[in-house]
Amino acid sequence: MRKLFIIIFTFFVSQNAIGQYSPKNPPLKSYSPWSVGLALKSSFEDITTYLALQENYKFDYSPKFSFEVELFVEKRNNNNWYLSAGVNYHQLSLEYDYKIPIYFYQSPLPNSDGNLLNEYDIVVNNSFERIKMTALAKYTLFDDGNDYENGEELDFRIRSVNRIAYIGIPMSIKKEFGYNRLRFTAKVGMEPAYLTQSKIDYDYYHQSGMSIEGKRDNYKYRGEEYLRVELKEINIQDQINYLQDFQLNGFFTIGLIHSYKYHSFFLDTEYKRSLTSFSHRNKTSYLQSIGLRTGIIKRFAGSRVIDRSRKRPQFNW
């Protein structure tokens, strides 16, 4: 008897947890085939580059943050198959770190304060962008045996965060498994995406991250620290962005969906990869991401159908 009670209790709890359709949670046939939804996604981005095109300097990048907002429309077909189309806004951030070698030249001679200026022509040219600029560096000689020597190598360093934005039009086919409240879903689709922020403001994103770094410690005197080298001026002469204006992405999603009345809540894991190159200078660069996607779907009640077979017959006497 005790075992029977446990079995009945377990069955009752599972039915309420997973949920069969009820008047509060109507069956699929009572829905309109059309529904609308809103989705939010946060993901980790990565750029796969099989061939790194860059000059003779150290160049590192790492994705920082990505988010996406999507509005979509779904149409239900037979056997829980859905066709979906929508529009989304996708923004990703890339952190760049350049180290370009420069050399100290003790010409012309320093002034009476021990200062002298070196001007450098800097060209940053990699798979994603090209910047041409001039940099003015001020060196101070303290005659303490630790000054920079003629021809000594230093690093011109650029650290920045560049934000890139796309508008995408995802189109997909989805399958929901089961008819309970909690269901498993799988989706596959394609997405053409258009670049909306292609001109990066280098004065804003790069200026604060530019510096000159050397291997010698700064000069210290009576508790004060004095710079041996300082970046005084930057003049950007030319800038070119190598990002593609158009991308075609493919994506695959698996997750869970839970329905309550005429609303459904979902949580998915999505993998997305560009099928076209990320850079038109480097045809081997591809953008890919994996992230969590969540949101809500609003379904509508189906139109009522009058069953005329049950209508009383009328006789003309």
N, C-alpha and C positions, 0 to 999 in steps of 0.2 A: 504493500500500500504506500509505503514511504517513497519507494522508487517511482511508482506511478505518479505520485504527487510532484516529485522533482521533475519528471519528464514533462508533465502538463504545464508546470510553472515555467520551465525553460522554453517551451514552445510559445507560450503566451508572451514572454519577454522578447524573444527574437522577432515575433510578428510585429510587436509594437516598435521595436528598435529599427528594424529594416523597413517595415511598413508595407502593408498592402494598400491598394487604393480604396478610399472611402469617400463619403460625401464631402469631407473636408479636403480630401486629396483625390480628385476625380480621375477616372481612367483616361488613358491617352485619347481614346476615341471621342471624348467629350471636349477635347481641346480643338481650337482652330489649328490648322497646319502651320500657320505663321506665328512667329514670335520674334521679340527683339531682345538684345542683351547689351550689357556693358562689362568690359573686362579690363583688369589692371594687371600688369606684369612687371616683375623686376628680375633681372638676369645678369649673369656674368658673361662678358663678351671676350672674345679672343680673335686675333687676326693671324691666320695661317699664311705664312710667307715662305714659299719654297726657295725663292731667290731674292736675297736682300740687295737692293740697288742703293748704294750710298757711297759717299766719298771716303777718304782715308781718315775716319774719325770714329769714335765710339758712339753708337746710337742705340738706346734702349727705349722701349715703350711698354706700358702695361695698362690694360683696361681698368677703369676705376668704378664706374657705376652706369647702369642702364635702366631705363624705365619705359613703359609703353602703355598707352591708353587706347582702347578700341571700342567702337560702336559697331554692332553687327545685326544682321537679320538672318533668321533661320527659317527653313521650310521643311516640315516633316514629310517623309515619304513612307512607303510600306516597310514593315519589319524594323522600325526604329532607325531607319537611315535618314540623315539630315543633310541638306545642302545649305551652305552658309556663305555669306559675302558681307564685307564691311569696309571700314576705313579706320586707320590707326595713325597715331603720332608716336614716333620712336626717337628717343634721344640717348646717345651714348657718349661717354667721356673717355678720352685717351690721355694718359700721362706720358709726356715725352721727356727724355733726358739725353742731351747731347754733350759730348766733350770733344772740342775741336782744338788741336795743338796750335799754340802760338809761341813766338820766341821773343825774348827781351834783347833789344839792341841799345847799347849805350852811346847813341848818337842821335841828335846833337848832345853836347855836354850838358849836364844838369845845371840849373840856375843856382843862385846863392842859397836857396833853402834846401838844396839837395833833390829837387824835383825835376823829372824829365817826362816827356810825353811820347808815347808810341801810338801810331795809328795803324789799324789792321783792316784788311779787306776780308770779310767773312762770308762764306757761301755754304749754306746748309742745303743739301740736296739728297733726298732719300726717296723711298717708294711713295710717300704720301704728300710731300711738300718741298718747295724750293724757296729759300730766303736769301737775298743778297743784301748785305749791309756793310757799313763801316763802323768800327768801334775805336774809341779813344781811351787809352789807358794811362793813368798817372802812376809813375814809379817814384818812390822816395828812397834815397840812399842815406843811410845813417852812419856809414863807415864804422860798423861794429864787427866786421868780419863775417857777417851773415847776409850781406846784400846780394841781390841777384847779379849773376855774372853775364857778360856779353854772350849772347847765343843760347842762354839757358831756356829750356822748354817749360811752358805753363799751359794751363787749360782754360779755354774760353768755354764756359758752361751755360747751357740753356735748359731750364726746367720749366715746364708749362703744362697746363691742362687744357685740352682743346675739346670743345663740345660740338658734336655732329648730329644733325637732326634729319629725319626722313618722314615722309608721308607715304604710307603703304596701303594697298588695297588687297587684303587677304581674301582668298576664295578657297573653300575647303569642302570635304565630305566627311561626315561624322557618323559613327555607329554607337548607339547605346545598347548595352546588353542587359536584358531583364526588364521587368515591369514593376519592380518594387520602388519604394521611395528612394532608396540608395542604390545607384546603378554605376557600373563601370563604363567608361567611354574611351574611345580611340578616334583620332582625327588625323587626317593628312591633307596637305594643301600646298598652294603656290601663292606667292605674294610679289607683285611688282611694286617697287619702292622708288620714290623720287627724292633726291637730295634737296632740302630746303635751306640749309645753312652751309654754303660751300665756301664763303669768304670768311676766313678766320681773322679776327682783330688781333694782330700780333702785338700792337702797342698795349692792349689790355691783358692778354693772356701770357705774353712772353716777357714784357719789359721788366716786371718785378722778379722774374726768375733768371735774369742774366747776371753773370758775375765772372770774375777772373780768379782762378785758383792756382796757387803755387805750392811748392813743397817746403818753403821756408816759413818759420814762425814769424809772427809780427813782432815789431820792436816794442819792448817794455821798459818804461823809465818812471821810477817813483810811483808805482801803482797804476800808471796810465799805459794804455796799449795803443800803438800807432800802426796804421796799415802800411805795408811795404808796397802793395799794388792795389789800385782802385779803378773800377770802371767808371769813367766820367761821362761818356756820351755815346749814344747809339743813334745811327741814322739808317733806317730801312729804305733801301733804294728800289727793291723789286721783290714781289712775292707771287708765287704761283701755287695753286692747290691742285694736286693730282687725283683727287677723289672722283670716282665715277658719278655722273649726274643721275644715272639710272642703274638699278640693281634688280635682279630677279632672285627671289629667295624661295627655298623649299622648307617646309616645316612638318614636324610630326609631334603629336600630343597624346598623352595618356593621362587619365585621371578619374575622379569620382564626381558624381552629380547627385544632389539630394533635392527632392521636390516636396513642396508644401503648398497645398491649394494650387494657385496659379503662378507660383514663383518657384524657380529652381536655382540652387546655389551650387557652384562648381569650384573645384580645385584641381588644377592640371600641372603636369610637368611638361615643358615644351622644349624641344630641340629645334633650332633654326640654323640654316647655313645658306650663304649666298651661292648661287649657281653661276654667277658672273663675277668677274674680278672686282675687287674693292678699289683698285687703283688703275688708271689707264696707262700709267708709266710702268707698272709692274703687273703683268698679266697672271702672275702666280700667287697673288694675294687674295685671300678669301676671308670674309667675316662670318663667324659662327658664334652661337650663344646657347646657353642652357639656363632655364629659369623657372620660376613659379608663376602661375597665372591663375587668378581668381576673379570671380564676378557673379553676376546675377542675370537670370533670363526671365523675362516676363512673357507668360503665355496668355492666350485669350480664349474665352469660352467659344465653343463651336456654335454655329447657327442651328436653331432647332428645325427638325424635319418632321412634318405632320404625316403620321401614318394613316393614309386614307383607307387602308384595308379594314380598319376598325370603325369607320364611320357608318352610322346606321343607313341602310338603304332607304331611299325615298320613292314612293309610288305615286304615280299620276292616276287618280281615279277618273 
